[in-house]
């Protein structure tokens, strides 16, 4: 059975030795929010643009079947802190989707 972590694609700008740590940062909190959908309904992609530059930007994109793409970004230079920021922003965006769905059902 697939897991949400299996649905995460980490772009090559991240070093292979960072992948497990990044997954740990993301899924500690996101998994609970994503549990409303089956893992195969979710696609996640994480990348970093202009790594090591002052203009560095970490991006976490999430596609959930039947919903518009969600995008969270961070300009934090520290990769772990940037991962936590994009995770928290994505968590809030998913929460808004869940709240809208709950309102429609009532």
Secondary structure by P-SEA (a helix, b strand, c coil): cccccccccccccccccaaaaaaaaccccccccccccccccbbbbbbccccccccbbbbbbbbcccccbbbbbbccccaaaaaaaaaaaaaaaaaaaaaaaaaaac
